[in-house]
Amino acid sequence: MKARIVITKHEMIISILPIYKKSIILESITYIKQIGIKPIQEFGGWGIRWNGKKQGLIMQGDEGVEIGISNGKSLVISSRNAEKIYNALNENWKLNRHSKK
């Protein structure tokens, strides 16, 4: 499985084609944080997972990004490139928030 993540000024699009595609509008994000991940203990393995509290796109690596959404849900994305994802998402999220004020 290979995930593709595209981050624009207004949204984040996550896809594992042809089985999964999700778009998150940056305005709906309440927080973003870098986290450590234990795939087996926290999500029961790899892939598209749900642990009862958070949805996870659990791929490679033990680092990830947790995204809080205004509907009360959270999404966790693990990746060997977690820091790059965090930086790009955080930068666009902050720009989006400041442009609305």
N, CA, C and O of each residue as an XYZ file, in Angstrom:
404
protein
N       0.839     -1.175      0.000
C       0.000      0.000      0.000
C       0.885      1.240      0.000
O       1.853      1.321      0.756
N       0.552      2.188     -0.838
C       1.284      3.439     -0.866
C       0.299      4.588     -0.724
O      -0.654      4.715     -1.493
N       0.548      5.404      0.258
C      -0.317      6.555      0.500
C       0.241      7.771     -0.221
O       1.450      7.921     -0.395
N      -0.671      8.625     -0.629
C      -0.287      9.893     -1.240
C      -0.976     10.988     -0.444
O      -2.180     10.932     -0.195
N      -0.198     11.980     -0.051
C      -0.732     13.094      0.717
C      -0.415     14.384     -0.031
O       0.742     14.669     -0.341
N      -1.451     15.151     -0.311
C      -1.299     16.439     -0.987
C      -1.826     17.510     -0.041
O      -2.951     17.419      0.452
N      -1.000     18.526      0.206
C      -1.391     19.611      1.097
C      -1.387     20.905      0.289
O      -0.374     21.285     -0.298
N      -2.533     21.570      0.272
C      -2.655     22.853     -0.426
C      -2.950     23.942      0.602
O      -2.958     23.681      1.805
N      -3.186     25.138      0.133
C      -3.515     26.253      1.034
C      -4.830     26.034      1.768
O      -5.054     26.601      2.837
N      -5.701     25.206      1.188
C      -7.051     25.077      1.736
C      -7.440     23.681      2.208
O      -8.401     23.533      2.963
N      -6.709     22.658      1.777
C      -7.104     21.304      2.165
C      -5.921     20.343      2.156
O      -4.852     20.620      1.611
N      -6.166     19.217      2.778
C      -5.223     18.101      2.778
C      -5.973     16.917      2.188
O      -7.063     16.573      2.644
N      -5.386     16.296      1.172
C      -6.015     15.150      0.523
C      -5.131     13.936      0.761
O      -3.942     13.943      0.442
N      -5.727     12.900      1.326
C      -5.018     11.658      1.629
C      -5.639     10.570      0.776
O      -6.860     10.415      0.755
N      -4.810      9.814      0.073
C      -5.378      8.743     -0.750
C      -4.494      7.509     -0.751
O      -3.265      7.586     -0.770
N      -5.162      6.382     -0.729
C      -4.567      5.075     -0.987
C      -5.480      4.494     -2.059
O      -6.459      3.809     -1.764
N      -5.142      4.777     -3.280
C      -6.023      4.379     -4.382
C      -5.887      2.903     -4.688
O      -4.775      2.377     -4.650
N      -6.950      2.231     -4.983
C      -8.312      2.721     -5.184
C      -9.202      2.556     -3.957
O     -10.422      2.657     -4.085
N      -8.643      2.307     -2.772
C      -9.500      1.932     -1.644
C      -9.862      3.051     -0.676
O     -10.813      2.903      0.092
N      -9.135      4.161     -0.690
C      -9.363      5.173      0.345
C      -9.015      6.552     -0.195
O      -7.993      6.735     -0.858
N      -9.874      7.514      0.095
C      -9.577      8.908     -0.225
C     -10.309      9.785      0.774
O     -11.504      9.612      1.014
N      -9.582     10.725      1.350
C     -10.166     11.612      2.358
C      -9.630     13.016      2.126
O      -8.442     13.208      1.865
N     -10.515     13.984      2.225
C     -10.135     15.386      2.107
C     -10.480     16.079      3.420
O     -11.583     15.929      3.944
N      -9.531     16.832      3.937
C      -9.760     17.590      5.168
C      -9.562     19.067      4.845
O      -8.482     19.478      4.423
N     -10.596     19.849      5.043
C     -10.506     21.295      4.844
C      -9.686     21.866      6.003
O      -9.981     21.585      7.165
N      -8.665     22.659      5.700
C      -7.777     23.159      6.746
C      -8.515     23.995      7.788
O      -8.114     24.013      8.952
N      -9.576     24.683      7.400
C     -10.376     25.461      8.358
C     -10.973     24.588      9.455
O     -11.252     25.073     10.551
N     -11.171     23.305      9.167
C     -11.809     22.409     10.140
C     -10.812     21.801     11.128
O     -11.214     21.085     12.045
N      -9.528     22.076     10.953
C      -8.508     21.512     11.842
C      -8.422     22.352     13.114
O      -8.340     23.579     13.060
N      -8.443     21.667     14.260
C      -8.346     22.356     15.551
C      -6.943     22.278     16.142
O      -6.540     23.168     16.890
N      -6.199     21.232     15.817
C      -4.809     21.123     16.272
C      -4.045     20.159     15.370
O      -4.621     19.313     14.686
N      -2.732     20.322     15.399
C      -1.813     19.429     14.684
C      -0.646     19.189     15.627
O      -0.094     20.137     16.185
N      -0.263     17.927     15.809
C       0.914     17.668     16.636
C       1.679     16.461     16.123
O       1.108     15.530     15.555
N       2.988     16.505     16.339
C       3.845     15.374     16.008
C       3.781     14.394     17.169
O       3.804     14.790     18.335
N       3.699     13.108     16.838
C       3.587     12.089     17.877
C       4.443     10.875     17.533
O       4.825     10.671     16.381
N       4.731     10.086     18.540
C       5.318      8.771     18.340
C       4.179      7.762     18.246
O       3.144      7.927     18.891
N       4.367      6.722     17.445
C       3.304      5.735     17.232
C       3.841      4.328     17.447
O       4.943      3.990     17.016
N       3.041      3.522     18.121
C       3.301      2.090     18.252
C       2.151      1.390     17.534
O       1.108      1.139     18.136
N       2.335      1.069     16.239
C       1.228      0.556     15.418
C       0.480     -0.637     16.010
O      -0.751     -0.660     15.989
N       1.193     -1.616     16.532
C       0.534     -2.813     17.065
C      -0.246     -2.477     18.336
O      -1.423     -2.820     18.454
N       0.408     -1.808     19.280
C      -0.235     -1.507     20.558
C      -1.383     -0.513     20.422
O      -2.421     -0.679     21.063
N      -1.212      0.515     19.597
C      -2.208      1.579     19.526
C      -3.319      1.334     18.512
O      -4.456      1.761     18.715
N      -2.987      0.643     17.415
C      -3.973      0.476     16.345
C      -4.181     -0.971     15.916
O      -4.995     -1.240     15.032
N      -3.468     -1.895     16.521
C      -3.645     -3.301     16.169
C      -3.027     -3.689     14.837
O      -3.364     -4.734     14.281
N      -2.136     -2.869     14.322
C      -1.463     -3.198     13.067
C      -1.345     -2.002     12.143
O      -1.397     -0.850     12.572
N      -1.183     -2.306     10.856
C      -0.953     -1.278      9.845
C      -2.130     -1.204      8.885
O      -2.947     -2.123      8.813
N      -2.208     -0.113      8.155
C      -3.280      0.085      7.183
C      -4.236      1.165      7.656
O      -3.866      2.028      8.452
N      -5.443      1.116      7.171
C      -6.482      2.056      7.588
C      -7.124      1.451      8.831
O      -7.776      0.410      8.752
N      -6.940      2.098      9.974
C      -7.321      1.508     11.258
C      -8.201      2.460     12.068
O      -8.259      3.661     11.807
N      -8.877      1.889     13.050
C      -9.689      2.641     13.999
C      -9.450      2.037     15.360
O      -9.596      0.826     15.529
N      -9.083      2.851     16.341
C      -8.821      2.298     17.668
C      -9.903      2.647     18.685
O      -9.695      2.497     19.889
N     -11.044      3.107     18.213
C     -12.131      3.482     19.105
C     -12.148      4.961     19.434
O     -13.189      5.506     19.799
N     -11.002      5.615     19.308
C     -10.899      7.048     19.577
C     -10.446      7.823     18.346
O     -10.893      8.942     18.091
N      -9.549      7.201     17.593
C      -8.930      7.894     16.465
C      -8.907      6.995     15.244
O      -8.765      5.777     15.348
N      -9.049      7.623     14.082
C      -8.842      6.899     12.834
C      -7.353      6.988     12.536
O      -6.728      8.019     12.784
N      -6.789      5.922     12.009
C      -5.374      5.923     11.694
C      -5.090      5.476     10.284
O      -5.673      4.511      9.791
N      -4.195      6.181      9.647
C      -3.613      5.748      8.389
C      -2.201      5.349      8.784
O      -1.275      6.159      8.751
N      -2.058      4.094      9.155
C      -0.832      3.621      9.777
C       0.012      2.908      8.729
O      -0.292      1.794      8.302
N       1.071      3.580      8.336
C       1.949      3.049      7.298
C       3.312      2.751      7.921
O       3.396      2.105      8.966
N       4.347      3.211      7.294
C       5.701      2.937      7.760
C       6.130      3.945      8.813
O       5.645      5.076      8.851
N       7.035      3.518      9.652
C       7.609      4.421     10.626
C       6.909      4.388     11.968
O       5.799      3.875     12.109
N       7.593      4.952     12.947
C       7.046      5.014     14.301
C       6.794      6.456     14.729
O       6.601      6.743     15.911
N       6.798      7.353     13.750
C       6.477      8.749     14.002
C       5.273      9.125     13.160
O       5.025      8.544     12.104
N       4.532     10.104     13.643
C       3.348     10.481     12.889
C       2.865     11.869     13.220
O       3.499     12.623     13.958
N       1.722     12.180     12.651
C       1.059     13.459     12.853
C      -0.368     13.157     13.298
O      -1.067     12.353     12.682
N      -0.783     13.806     14.362
C      -2.172     13.695     14.806
C      -2.875     14.997     14.472
O      -2.372     16.084     14.761
N      -4.041     14.875     13.860
C      -4.803     16.031     13.413
C      -6.160     16.007     14.104
O      -6.913     15.042     13.974
N      -6.467     17.064     14.835
C      -7.783     17.202     15.450
C      -8.707     17.938     14.498
O      -8.310     18.922     13.874
N      -9.930     17.465     14.390
C     -10.892     18.054     13.471
C     -12.060     18.613     14.284
O     -12.412     18.070     15.331
N     -12.651     19.693     13.798
C     -13.686     20.411     14.557
C     -14.916     19.570     14.881
O     -15.695     19.948     15.756
N     -15.113     18.446     14.202
C     -16.249     17.572     14.520
C     -15.946     16.654     15.707
O     -16.751     15.784     16.040
N     -14.786     16.845     16.344
C     -14.415     16.058     17.513
C     -13.602     14.817     17.198
O     -13.153     14.129     18.115
N     -13.405     14.518     15.934
C     -12.643     13.336     15.541
C     -11.165     13.672     15.404
O     -10.781     14.832     15.256
N     -10.350     12.629     15.456
C      -8.909     12.777     15.268
C      -8.441     11.799     14.212
O      -8.988     10.705     14.070
N      -7.423     12.207     13.472
C      -6.811     11.365     12.458
C      -5.328     11.291     12.745
O      -4.684     12.311     12.986
N      -4.782     10.081     12.719
C      -3.356      9.866     12.912
C      -2.779      9.323     11.613
O      -3.306      8.373     11.035
N      -1.694      9.933     11.165
C      -1.002      9.472      9.966
C       0.423      9.148     10.369
O       1.138     10.014     10.873
N       0.843      7.907     10.152
C       2.236      7.573     10.418
C       2.989      7.552      9.100
O       2.438      7.214      8.052
N       4.265      7.921      9.175
C       5.067      7.998      7.959
C       6.537      8.141      8.322
O       6.888      8.657      9.383
N       7.387      7.672      7.413
C       8.810      7.950      7.574
C       9.078      9.430      7.337
O      10.134      9.940      7.713
N       8.133     10.117      6.718
C       8.263     11.548      6.432
C       7.338     12.382      7.319
O       6.833     13.421      6.893
N       7.121     11.932      8.534
C       6.168     12.600      9.430
C       6.528     14.063      9.664
O       5.642     14.916      9.715
N       7.797     14.357      9.804
C       8.199     15.744     10.058
C       7.879     16.637      8.855
O       7.437     17.772      9.032
N       8.096     16.142      7.651
C       7.770     16.916      6.444
C       6.263     17.152      6.348
O       5.818     18.251      6.017
N       5.491     16.115      6.638
C       4.030     16.254      6.607
C       3.592     17.288      7.639
O       2.789     18.172      7.341
N       4.122     17.172      8.847
C       3.777     18.110      9.913
C       4.113     19.547      9.511
O       3.281     20.444      9.644
N       5.329     19.758      9.023
C       5.761     21.113      8.671
C       4.900     21.718      7.564
O       4.474     22.868      7.672
N       4.642     20.959      6.511
C       3.829     21.468      5.394
C       2.396     21.743      5.839
O       1.822     22.778      5.502
N       1.830     20.821      6.590
C       0.454     20.987      7.053
C       0.342     22.155      8.026
O      -0.567     22.977      7.911
N       1.254     22.228      8.974
C       1.230     23.286      9.978
C       1.397     24.662      9.332
O       0.707     25.611      9.703
N       2.305     24.769      8.375
C       2.532     26.046      7.694
C       1.271     26.509      6.960
O       0.862     27.662      7.098
N       0.662     25.626      6.192
C      -0.549     25.990      5.450
C      -1.731     26.231      6.377
O      -2.554     27.108      6.118
N      -1.821     25.459      7.459
C      -2.899     25.637      8.433
C      -2.798     27.016      9.087
O      -3.798     27.722      9.218
N      -1.587     27.393      9.496
C      -1.397     28.705     10.118
C      -1.698     29.829      9.137
O      -2.346     30.810      9.501
N      -1.236     29.698      7.896
C      -1.526     30.709      6.879
C      -3.026     30.831      6.654
O      -3.557     31.934      6.527
N      -3.702     29.692      6.607
C      -5.144     29.672      6.380
C      -5.878     30.349      7.534
O      -6.821     31.110      7.313
N      -5.453     30.078      8.744
C      -6.100     30.670      9.924
C      -5.888     32.177      9.976
O      -6.813     32.927     10.288
N      -4.660     32.626      9.669
C      -4.369     34.061      9.721
C      -5.074     34.825      8.608
O      -5.432     35.988      8.796
N      -5.276     34.206      7.470
C      -5.940     34.894      6.356
C      -7.434     35.079      6.617
O      -8.072     35.909      5.969
N      -8.001     34.319      7.556
C      -9.429     34.417      7.872
C      -9.716     35.511      8.898
O     -10.867     35.903      9.089
N      -8.663     36.005      9.558
C      -8.869     37.014     10.619
C      -8.995     38.400     10.045
O      -9.170     39.364     10.791
